[in-house]
Amino acid sequence: MTDSCKSFRFVDRQGPSGPAAGVSSVSLRINSVAVVARVKIKMHGAEIPQVAEQAQINVSLQFGHTPTAGACLTALRIPCQSRGAVLYCRS
């Protein structure tokens, strides 16, 4: 990894009752040269009812200790595909 790429990872093994409410892992990779951020979120044993069976979603992620203090990433109209019980959304 070069200075232009940084990776961060969060893991919660406590499941749906844990502090992340079913989010088991989040990985964030930032490429400052290409001005691109890639976020991968995995959930197990939980679902977000508003996202189920959607053809596309809009996503905003905010980073920081409080909702108003961190940086924000926004992705608009990410296409989604359902494969069995799993929904994949990626652009």
C-alpha positions in Angstrom: 0.0 0.0 0.0 1.3 3.4 -0.9 0.9 6.7 0.9 -2.0 7.5 -1.5 -4.0 4.5 -0.3 -5.2 4.0 3.3 -7.4 1.2 4.7 -9.5 1.0 7.8 -11.5 -1.9 9.2 -14.2 -2.3 11.9 -15.2 -5.8 13.2 -18.1 -6.6 15.6 -18.5 -10.2 16.5 -21.4 -9.7 18.9 -24.1 -10.1 16.2 -27.5 -8.3 16.0 -27.5 -7.5 19.7 -24.0 -5.9 19.6 -23.2 -2.2 19.4 -23.2 -2.2 15.6 -26.8 -3.7 15.3 -25.9 -6.6 13.0 -23.1 -5.0 11.0 -20.4 -7.6 11.3 -17.6 -5.7 9.4 -16.9 -2.5 7.6 -13.9 -1.9 5.5 -12.9 1.5 4.1 -10.2 2.0 1.5 -9.3 5.5 0.4 -7.3 6.4 -2.6 -6.4 10.1 -2.3 -4.8 10.3 -5.7 -7.9 9.0 -7.6 -10.2 10.7 -5.1 -12.1 7.4 -4.6 -13.3 5.7 -1.4 -14.5 2.1 -1.4 -16.7 1.0 1.5 -17.7 -2.6 2.1 -20.3 -3.4 4.8 -21.4 -6.9 5.8 -24.4 -7.7 8.0 -25.4 -11.0 9.5 -28.6 -11.9 11.3 -30.1 -8.5 10.7 -31.6 -6.5 7.8 -32.5 -3.0 6.9 -36.2 -3.3 5.9 -36.0 -0.1 3.8 -33.4 -1.6 1.5 -35.0 -5.0 0.9 -35.9 -5.6 -2.7 -34.8 -2.1 -3.9 -33.4 -1.7 -7.4 -31.1 1.1 -6.2 -30.1 2.9 -3.0 -28.5 6.2 -2.0 -25.9 5.9 0.7 -24.2 8.4 3.0 -21.7 7.4 5.6 -20.4 9.8 8.3 -17.2 9.2 10.2 -16.4 10.6 13.6 -17.4 10.4 17.2 -20.5 12.5 16.9 -22.9 12.8 13.9 -21.9 16.4 13.2 -18.2 16.2 13.7 -16.9 13.7 11.0 -16.2 13.6 7.3 -19.0 12.4 5.1 -19.1 10.1 2.0 -22.1 10.0 -0.3 -22.9 7.7 -3.1 -26.0 8.3 -5.2 -28.1 5.7 -7.0 -26.1 2.5 -6.3 -27.7 -0.3 -8.3 -28.7 -3.4 -6.3 -29.3 -7.1 -7.2 -30.9 -9.8 -5.1 -29.3 -13.2 -5.1 -31.3 -15.5 -3.0 -31.6 -14.0 0.5 -28.7 -11.6 -0.1 -28.9 -8.1 -1.6 -25.7 -6.8 -3.4 -25.5 -3.1 -4.0 -22.4 -1.8 -5.9 -21.5 0.6 -8.5 
